[in-house]
């Protein structure tokens, strides 16, 4: 058993986010919104802890394919194999990503990443867990060719780190690299809802696939970020599923199989032009969040992020039961923290109940994570009770 060091990239990413925010504030820009940034980070927490299970499943699936249907024997010590794999994974991600914008079923899994109306490094965190599952299907090609599961997962991780780095407005066009590599400029185009920019620049690390298949678009006009059919929600569950909810509602209206297939496998543009479905809008806050509530939310995010890092680092030392409990804690807590941004007595009651339950669970553990929980969760409970009246 060993300690995993890759999760230490997470605090490094938060440091980069802090620098971007400071630059934004110093120059009077408006590329950060507190509520959106919290949603982005909480979605990332949910995705990353669920990857503990999804990536294990994908690894076992890739290993099974490599062991039973591999076409070639590929050594992980061959540097040319790694170069080939990086290109292959990016090529497969291009087609998966393109399908995520042109097939309604896949768009329902990918739409979460495009909801934010700002563009900054936190947007890279805003993903649901479903794309990893669908992506695993197309990445099976790499395993069938002969690449091992560990190689594929690592190549996918490298691709993901690159994609984090291109979610920013602070880096201008990069000269000759534009149109060859995925850059912040090309990815700003991808996230924009301008008519000129729709369904463009799908490459994860490379733009050569977009060049070859006619989907490349240079950044010309100022991007407008977000969805053509925007939603207002502080609930990650609704953010994950609202397109699928729309498709289910539309499915009840049709009687022919042909129309049903168009709903689920047609294009998002065609679906929303044919079925005028009004998006339920969450009530917007009538007042700015109080400083007490804002600081409490930030404190909870720091605690949850620290718990995630420790869980990922000491994954091999944690019992399966405690791993599941930690997962439930992180998922439920991330949802609860987001709901606190639309204050109501109901959401505060849920948060209080969460803190009481988790504190009780932490009393049963004495390992690294258990001691850490036993110290911080009661402090959170005391803090929450102290500012309870201020929340109201």
C-alpha positions in Angstrom: 0.0 0.0 0.0 1.2 3.5 -0.8 0.1 7.2 -0.4 -1.1 8.7 -3.7 0.5 12.1 -4.4 -1.6 13.1 -7.5 -4.4 14.6 -5.3 -1.8 17.3 -4.2 -2.6 18.9 -7.6 -5.9 20.0 -6.1 -4.5 22.6 -3.6 -2.2 23.7 -6.5 -5.3 24.3 -8.6 -6.9 26.3 -5.8 -3.8 28.4 -5.6 -4.0 29.2 -9.3 -7.7 30.0 -8.9 -6.8 32.4 -6.0 -4.3 34.1 -8.2 -6.8 34.5 -11.0 -9.4 35.9 -8.6 -6.9 38.4 -7.2 -6.0 39.5 -10.7 -9.7 39.8 -11.6 -10.4 41.9 -8.5 -7.3 44.1 -9.0 -8.3 45.0 -12.6 -12.0 45.4 -11.9 -13.1 42.5 -14.0 -16.3 40.5 -13.5 -15.2 36.9 -14.3 -16.1 35.5 -10.9 -19.5 35.2 -9.2 -19.6 33.8 -5.7 -22.7 31.6 -6.2 -21.4 30.2 -9.5 -17.9 29.5 -8.2 -19.3 27.6 -5.2 -21.5 25.5 -7.5 -18.6 24.8 -9.8 -16.4 23.7 -6.9 -19.1 21.6 -5.2 -19.8 19.8 -8.5 -16.1 19.1 -8.8 -16.1 17.6 -5.3 -18.9 15.3 -6.1 -17.4 14.3 -9.4 -13.9 13.6 -7.9 -15.1 11.5 -5.0 -17.4 9.5 -7.2 -14.4 8.9 -9.5 -13.1 6.6 -6.8 -15.7 4.1 -7.9 -16.1 5.0 -11.6 -12.3 4.9 -12.3 -12.0 1.5 -10.6 -14.8 0.2 -12.7 -13.2 1.6 -15.9 -9.8 0.2 -15.0 -11.3 -3.3 -14.5 -13.2 -3.0 -17.7 -10.1 -1.8 -19.7 -8.0 -4.6 -18.1 -10.6 -7.2 -19.1 -10.7 -6.0 -22.7 -6.9 -5.9 -22.9 -6.7 -9.4 -21.5 -9.3 -10.9 -23.8 -9.5 -9.0 -27.1 -6.3 -7.0 -27.4 -5.0 -6.7 -30.9 -1.4 -5.7 -30.0 0.9 -6.3 -27.0 2.0 -2.8 -25.9 4.6 -2.2 -23.2 4.0 0.6 -20.7 7.8 1.3 -20.7 7.8 2.2 -24.4 7.8 6.1 -24.7 6.4 5.9 -28.2 3.5 4.0 -26.9 2.7 6.8 -24.5 2.9 9.4 -27.2 0.6 7.3 -29.4 -1.8 6.8 -26.5 -2.0 10.6 -25.7 -2.9 11.3 -29.4 -5.4 8.3 -29.4 -7.1 9.4 -26.2 -7.5 12.9 -27.4 -8.9 11.7 -30.7 -11.4 9.6 -29.0 -12.3 12.4 -26.6 -12.8 14.7 -29.6 -15.5 12.4 -30.9 -17.1 11.8 -27.5 -17.1 15.5 -26.9 -18.6 16.3 -30.3 -21.3 13.7 -29.6 -21.9 15.4 -26.3 -23.0 18.5 -28.2 -24.9 16.9 -31.0 -26.7 13.9 -29.4 -29.4 14.9 -26.9 -28.8 11.9 -24.6 -25.1 12.8 -24.3 -25.8 16.5 -24.1 -27.9 15.8 -21.0 -24.7 14.4 -19.4 -22.4 17.2 -20.6 -24.6 20.2 -20.2 -23.6 20.8 -16.6 -20.1 21.9 -17.8 -21.7 24.7 -19.9 -24.2 26.2 -17.5 -21.9 28.8 -15.9 -22.3 32.4 -17.3 -18.7 33.3 -16.2 -15.5 31.8 -17.4 -12.6 31.0 -15.0 -10.6 28.1 -13.7 -13.5 27.0 -11.4 -15.6 26.2 -14.5 -13.2 23.3 -15.2 -14.6 21.6 -12.0 -18.2 21.9 -13.1 -18.9 18.4 -14.4 -21.3 15.6 -13.6 -20.3 12.0 -13.0 -22.1 10.7 -16.1 -19.7 11.8 -18.9 -17.0 9.5 -17.3 -19.3 6.5 -17.7 -20.1 7.3 -21.4 -16.5 8.3 -22.1 -15.4 4.9 -20.9 -17.4 3.2 -23.7 -15.5 5.0 -26.5 -12.1 4.7 -24.6 -12.6 1.0 -24.8 -11.1 1.3 -28.3 -7.7 2.0 -26.7 -8.0 -1.1 -24.5 -9.0 -3.3 -27.5 -5.9 -2.0 -29.3 -3.8 -3.2 -26.4 -3.2 -0.3 -24.0 -3.5 -1.2 -20.3 -6.1 0.2 -18.0 -3.5 2.1 -15.9 -2.1 3.7 -19.0 -5.5 4.8 -20.3 -6.5 6.2 -16.9 -3.2 8.2 -16.6 -3.5 9.5 -20.2 -7.1 10.6 -19.3 -5.8 12.3 -16.2 -3.2 14.2 -18.2 -5.8 15.3 -20.6 -8.0 16.5 -17.7 -5.2 18.6 -16.2 -4.5 20.2 -19.5 -8.2 21.1 -19.8 -8.2 22.7 -16.4 -5.4 25.0 -17.5 -7.4 26.4 -20.5 -10.4 27.6 -18.6 -9.3 31.2 -18.2 -9.7 34.7 -19.7 -6.3 35.8 -18.4 -4.3 34.3 -21.2 -4.7 35.9 -24.7 -4.2 34.2 -28.0 -1.0 32.1 -28.2 0.2 32.9 -31.7 1.3 29.9 -33.8 -0.1 27.4 -31.2 -3.6 28.5 -32.0 -5.3 25.9 -34.2 -2.7 23.2 -33.1 -3.1 23.0 -29.3 -6.2 23.5 -27.3 -5.6 27.0 -25.8 -7.6 29.3 -23.5 -8.7 31.3 -26.6 -10.0 28.2 -28.4 -11.7 26.9 -25.3 -13.4 30.3 -24.7 -14.9 29.8 -28.1 -16.1 26.3 -27.1 -17.9 27.7 -24.0 -19.6 30.6 -25.7 -23.2 30.5 -26.8 -22.7 33.1 -29.7 -24.2 31.7 -32.9 -20.7 31.9 -34.5 -19.2 29.8 -31.8 -21.8 27.1 -31.2 -20.5 23.5 -31.4 -16.9 24.4 -32.1 -13.4 23.4 -30.8 -14.0 19.9 -29.2 -10.4 18.8 -28.8 -9.2 18.3 -25.3 -5.5 18.9 -25.8 -5.2 19.3 -29.5 -7.1 21.4 -32.1 -5.8 19.4 -35.1 -8.9 17.1 -35.0 -11.1 20.2 -35.2 -9.0 21.4 -38.1 -9.3 18.1 -39.9 -13.1 17.6 -39.3 -14.2 21.2 -39.9 -15.2 22.2 -36.4 -12.4 24.7 -35.6 -13.3 28.3 -35.0 -10.9 31.1 -34.1 -11.9 33.6 -31.4 -13.1 36.7 -33.2 -15.9 38.4 -31.3 -16.3 38.6 -27.5 -17.7 35.3 -26.2 -21.0 35.2 -24.3 -20.9 32.3 -21.9 -23.7 30.0 -20.7 -26.6 28.2 -22.4 -29.0 29.2 -25.1 -31.7 28.0 -22.7 -30.2 29.1 -19.3 -31.3 27.8 -16.0 -31.2 29.4 -12.5 -30.4 26.8 -9.8 -28.2 26.3 -6.8 -29.1 22.6 -6.7 -26.4 20.3 -8.3 -28.9 17.5 -8.8 -31.1 19.8 -11.0 -28.0 21.0 -12.7 -27.0 17.4 -13.5 -30.4 16.3 -14.8 -32.5 19.2 -16.1 -32.0 18.2 -19.8 -32.9 14.6 -19.1 -36.0 15.9 -17.2 -37.0 17.9 -20.3 -36.6 14.8 -22.5 -38.7 12.7 -20.1 -41.5 15.3 -20.1 -41.3 15.5 -23.9 -41.4 11.7 -24.2 -44.8 11.6 -22.6 -46.2 13.8 -25.3 -45.3 11.6 -28.3 -46.9 8.4 -29.6 -44.6 7.3 -32.3 -41.2 5.5 -31.8 -39.7 7.7 -34.5 -40.5 10.8 -32.5 -39.2 9.2 -29.3 -35.9 8.4 -30.9 -35.6 12.0 -32.1 -36.0 13.2 -28.6 -33.2 11.1 -27.1 -30.8 10.8 -30.1 -31.6 14.0 -32.1 -29.7 17.2 -31.7 -30.3 19.6 -28.7 -31.0 22.5 -31.0 -33.7 20.4 -32.8 -35.2 19.2 -29.6 -35.6 22.6 -28.0 -36.9 24.2 -31.2 -39.6 21.6 -31.5 -40.5 21.2 -27.8 -41.0 24.5 -26.1 -40.2 23.5 -22.5 -40.0 26.2 -20.0 -37.1 25.9 -17.6 -38.2 26.0 -13.9 -36.2 28.9 -12.4 -34.9 29.0 -8.9 -35.9 32.1 -7.0 -33.1 34.7 -7.2 -31.8 36.0 -3.9 -33.4 39.3 -3.0 -30.4 40.4 -1.0 -26.7 39.8 -0.9 -25.6 36.8 1.2 -24.6 37.8 4.7 -20.9 37.9 5.5 -21.6 35.2 8.2 -23.2 32.9 5.7 -20.6 33.6 3.1 -17.8 32.8 5.5 -19.5 29.7 6.7 -19.9 28.4 3.1 -16.2 29.1 2.4 -15.2 27.3 5.6 -17.3 24.2 4.7 -15.7 24.1 1.2 -12.2 24.2 2.7 -13.2 21.4 5.1 -14.8 19.3 2.3 -11.9 19.9 -0.1 -9.4 18.9 2.6 -11.4 15.7 3.3 -11.5 14.9 -0.4 -7.7 15.3 -0.7 -7.0 13.1 2.4 -9.5 10.5 1.1 -7.8 10.3 -2.3 -4.3 10.3 -0.8 -5.0 7.5 1.8 -7.5 5.6 -0.3 -5.6 2.3 0.1 -5.5 2.6 3.9 -9.3 3.3 4.3 -11.8 0.5 5.0 -14.5 0.1 2.4 -17.2 1.1 4.9 -15.4 4.3 5.9 -14.8 5.1 2.2 -18.6 4.8 1.4 -19.4 6.9 4.5 -16.9 9.6 3.4 -18.4 9.5 -0.1 -21.9 10.0 1.2 -20.6 12.9 3.4 -19.0 14.7 0.5 -21.9 14.3 -1.9 -24.6 15.3 0.6 -22.5 18.1 2.1 -21.7 19.6 -1.4 -25.4 19.6 -2.2 -26.3 21.1 1.2 -23.7 23.9 0.9 -25.0 24.9 -2.5 -28.6 25.0 -1.2 -27.5 27.4 1.5 -27.0 30.0 -1.2 -30.8 30.1 -1.6 -31.5 30.5 2.1 -34.7 29.0 3.7 -35.5 27.4 7.0 -35.7 24.1 5.3 -32.2 24.2 3.9 -30.7 25.4 7.2 -32.5 22.5 9.0 -31.0 20.0 6.5 -27.5 21.5 7.1 -27.9 21.3 10.9 -29.1 17.7 10.6 -26.1 16.9 8.3 -23.6 18.3 10.8 -25.2 16.4 13.8 -25.2 13.1 11.9 -21.7 13.4 10.5 -20.3 14.3 13.9 -21.9 11.2 15.4 -20.4 9.0 12.6 -16.9 10.6 13.2 -17.0 9.5 16.9 -16.6 5.9 15.8 -13.3 6.3 13.9 -9.7 6.9 15.2 -7.7 6.8 11.9 -6.3 9.9 10.2 -9.6 10.9 8.6 -11.6 10.0 11.7 -9.5 12.2 14.0 -9.7 15.0 11.4 -13.5 14.7 11.2 -13.8 14.6 14.9 -12.0 17.9 15.3 -13.5 19.9 12.4 -17.1 18.7 12.3 -18.0 19.7 15.9 -16.4 23.0 15.2 -18.6 23.4 12.2 -21.6 22.5 14.3 -20.8 25.1 17.0 -20.1 27.7 14.3 -23.4 26.9 12.6 -25.4 27.2 15.8 -23.6 30.4 16.8 -24.6 32.2 13.6 -28.1 30.5 13.3 -30.0 33.6 14.1 -27.9 35.7 11.7 -28.7 33.2 8.9 -32.4 34.0 9.4 
